[in-house]
Amino acid sequence: MSDGVVTDHKPCVFKFGEYEVRQSEFLLIRGEESFPVEPKVFRVLLFLLRNPGRLVKKDEIVNAVWEDYSVSDNSLTRSVATLRRLLRDDAREPRYIATVQTIGYRFLCPVEVSDGGLNQPGAAASLTRDEQNRSIPERRKAKWVFAAVMATGVVVAVAWFGYRGVKNQNEAGGPNLAKHSPTAPVRVVQLTNLSGNVSWPAFSPDGRQIAFVWDAEDHPSRGDLYVQFVGGDSQPLRLTHTRSEYLTPPTWSPDGREVAFGRCDDNGGAIYTESALGGPEHRITDVACPYGYVPPFSLTSDGRSLVLADRCVPDGPIGIVVLSMETGAKRCLVALSKGEESGDSGPVLSPDGQKVAFVRVRTGGAGDLYSVPLAGGVPTRLTTDNSSVGAFMWTADGKFICLNSTRSGAERTWRVPVGGGTIEPETRYPGVGALSRDGSRLVYPGPSAFMGSSVWRAELSGEGGAVIGKRQLLPDSSLDYGPQPSPDGRQIVFESMRSGHDEIWKSNADGSDPRRLTALRGAAGTPRWSADGKWIVFDHLPENQNHRQIFVVDEEGRNLHMVVSGDYDTGVASWSRDGSAIYFTSDRTGSFQIWRHQLATGRDMQITHDGGQACFESFDGKTLYFSKFSGGGIWAMPATGGEAHHVTDALHFGYWGEFAVTENGLYLVDSSADPGPALMYYSFRTRQLKQILNLNGPAKAVPWSANLGVSRDGRTVLVVLGTFRSSLVMAENLQ
């Protein structure tokens, strides 16, 4: 290999301009912000950093980064374009990466290189860092407990016993994998090369196959379950065909014949099994979906019990439950009292099957890691950080648990002894995912599952009319959400992470002159204008706290004050049309319901009693239109309270914030429209739905947030589209 080959060097820290690159952690850092970088893109960056000032030819980089793989120049071009976006570099006036047409590239900036104290024994230079399966940035997840538990969306890494084999793998066309050599160097390879988002990998008991969830191009807003042989050129086998559901982590049966998975949709959640060769699904049990998806679960090594996160009692918080596969009886392993915590998630069995690790999540999204004997007992708290805990797994010997955590600021991988003790940085495993049965291989999601979001504006010929123009207002790199046009149509208010924290921003209607209105730190979001355009209401989750609060600020960012707070969660606020009250959702009674806060008296009144999440008053102030967190649909009821009636079921599970009210109808995102997600218009007069704009493409409508804004006359629509992309990475020769 040439001198520039990345894997020939010890892990280093590179500093240039305002950036720092930590090779062993696969991190690009600017100030207090860290940015995930895809493995191949990161290796291109490392090659350039090791050759500053030198013209490096394209084939040099391709040979070093892609090694024995045959790729076109387009792969390198895309990688360089991604680096320029991350570095905020301009190809026409470059500060960092200059293109020498038809020949190669030159890194322009001086580079300072040091070992940064990262060269620890046992650390492999070529290992990548697991940035975890995430559809939105970590700091935004803290706003919602369901998002926090999606971060806990742990890849189930159970060491199965008693494997009998699916069938002869050579007959099935599987690869003939070489035996592991204890002296072979650790090798990291990209396992999948699929467009879209690939997540939740799980090894089959014999380690020859992986099951995973992939939102394929033919249905980009939903993931389906696939099985693929490890190695070779085999194509993935699609097992499920979803339309309005969210699929969650797969788990193999002990004999490798079946794959179990969870699903949440408009009607609730359940766990199913299906043959690894394809076939009909078999429903195992109903399960709660309080976080928007079925949390990871585990099967015992004898296949007789299922360990999952579910309610121990009706309407109670989520605990850890053991389900008998023979009788269907449930035993509560870990229970919480109402109001004690938000709930438990992601139970993962130890390799010997004797202990269960899980995360206890608080309302604001922070959590800590616990373990409990499968036979029952008092849970042992393993971490006390009250920070965001991401994916976690047991080490192959069962002595430690590896977890992704933001305990030191930027997320990284740590390890903690199973009996509790000192938490240390993880140096053996490059990420958190699924270990093979013998512990020699690890498959985990590569970084950059969420590439960014942008605000788009569609102009219509009239309310519910044809689209006459569409353009992007705010750039992908800014991570902007929740856009709302002002009543006079001259301005937009939105939430953005462009300052490093979710804050409330304002811009002109065309996206120009963005200006920050708040500097609260933490996570501020879902801004809404008052009818007179003088005030903005929004929710805010303070740093290191567990409950959101409702704030009001004037249109110039002054007169900021809190209007609703308490020892419970509140959010997704909106104004009454006369400006005298604020609606919001709160779980103060144990479940999220719509409440109304009278500004003059400070009195709160509960409006809904059967669930409520986002809401808008009609323009005459008489009717309240609202969605629910659990399930789909839009409902309507008198604004002062009363009986609710169903309006439409086109707003599906997970998209509770993707609707807006006009004078004569509703706009909403139908995630299950044919041939893909679409912007729809519902007429109050005809009670009919009409498709306005097809949203089926590489950029997708972003669920689990309020991301649709509409002008009063219904002729301007603002929508947030996000780009998701990730792959699976495998590390070999780990033992």
Stockholm file with secondary structure:
# STOCKHOLM 1.0

chainA/1-735         MSDGVVTDHKPCVFKFGEYEVRQSEFLLIRGEESFPVEPKVFRVLLFLLRNPGRLVKKDEIVNAVWEDYSVSDNSLTRSVATLRRLLRDDAREPRYIATVQTIGYRFLCPVEVSDGGLNQPGAAASLTRDEQNRSIPERRKAKWVFAAVMATGVVVAVAWFGYRGVKNQNEAGGPNLAKHSPTAPVRVVQLTNLSGNVSWPAFSPDGRQIAFVWDAEDHPSRGDLYVQFVGGDSQPLRLTHTRSEYLTPPTWSPDGREVAFGRCDDNGGAIYTESALGGPEHRITDVACPYGYVPPFSLTSDGRSLVLADRCVPDGPIGIVVLSMETGAKRCLVALSKGEESGDSGPVLSPDGQKVAFVRVRTGGAGDLYSVPLAGGVPTRLTTDNSSVGAFMWTADGKFICLNSTRSGAERTWRVPVGGGTIEPETRYPGVGALSRDGSRLVYPGPSAFMGSSVWRAELSGEGGAVIGKRQLLPDSSLDYGPQPSPDGRQIVFESMRSGHDEIWKSNADGSDPRRLTALRGAAGTPRWSADGKWIVFDHLPENQNHRQIFVVDEEGRNLHMVVSGDYDTGVASWSRDGSAIYFTSDRTGSFQIWRHQLATGRDMQITHDGGQACFESFDGKTLYFSKFSGGGIWAMPATGGEAHHVTDALHFGYWGEFAVTENGLYLVDSSADPGPALMYYSFRTRQLKQILNLNGPAKAVPWSANLGVSRDGRTVLVVLGTFRSSLVMAENLQ
#=GR chainA/1-735 SS CCTTCGGGSCCCEEEETTEEEEGGGTEEEETTEEEECCHHHHHHHHHHHTSBTSEEEHHHHHHHHHTTSCCCHHHHHHHHHHHHHHHTCCSSSCSSEEEETTTEEEECSCCEEECTTCCCTTCCTTCCCCCCSCSSCHHHHTTCHHHHHHHTCCCCCCCCCSCCCSSCTTTTTCCCCCCCCTTSCCEEEECCCCSSCEEEEEECTTSSEEEEEECCTTSTTSCEEEEEESSTTCCCEECCCCSSCEEEEEEECTTSSEEEEEEEETTEEEEEEEETTCCCCEEEEEECCTTSSCCCCEECTTSSEEEEEEESSTTCCEEEEEEETTTCCEEEEECCCTTTCSEEEEEEECTTSSEEEEEEECTTSCEEEEEEETTCCCCEECCCCCBCEEEEEECTTSSEEEEEECTTSSCEEEEEETTCCCCEECCSCSSCSEECTTSSCEEEECSCSEEEEEEEEEEESSTTCCEEEEEECSCGGGCEEEEEECTTSSEEEEEECTTSSBEEEEEETTSCSCEECCCCCSEEEEEEECTTSSEEEEEEECTTCSCCEEEEEETTSCSCEEEECCSSCEEEEEECTTSSEEEEEECTTSSCEEEEEETTTCCEEECCSSCCCCEEECTTSSEEEEECSSSCCEEEEETTCCCCEEEESCSCTTCTTCEEECSSEEEEEETTCSSSCEEEEEETTTCCEEEEEECCSSEEECCSSCCEEECTTSCEEEEEEEEECCCEEEEECCC
#=GC SS_cons         CCTTCGGGSCCCEEEETTEEEEGGGTEEEETTEEEECCHHHHHHHHHHHTSBTSEEEHHHHHHHHHTTSCCCHHHHHHHHHHHHHHHTCCSSSCSSEEEETTTEEEECSCCEEECTTCCCTTCCTTCCCCCCSCSSCHHHHTTCHHHHHHHTCCCCCCCCCSCCCSSCTTTTTCCCCCCCCTTSCCEEEECCCCSSCEEEEEECTTSSEEEEEECCTTSTTSCEEEEEESSTTCCCEECCCCSSCEEEEEEECTTSSEEEEEEEETTEEEEEEEETTCCCCEEEEEECCTTSSCCCCEECTTSSEEEEEEESSTTCCEEEEEEETTTCCEEEEECCCTTTCSEEEEEEECTTSSEEEEEEECTTSCEEEEEEETTCCCCEECCCCCBCEEEEEECTTSSEEEEEECTTSSCEEEEEETTCCCCEECCSCSSCSEECTTSSCEEEECSCSEEEEEEEEEEESSTTCCEEEEEECSCGGGCEEEEEECTTSSEEEEEECTTSSBEEEEEETTSCSCEECCCCCSEEEEEEECTTSSEEEEEEECTTCSCCEEEEEETTSCSCEEEECCSSCEEEEEECTTSSEEEEEECTTSSCEEEEEETTTCCEEECCSSCCCCEEECTTSSEEEEECSSSCCEEEEETTCCCCEEEESCSCTTCTTCEEECSSEEEEEETTCSSSCEEEEEETTTCCEEEEEECCSSEEECCSSCCEEECTTSCEEEEEEEEECCCEEEEECCC
//
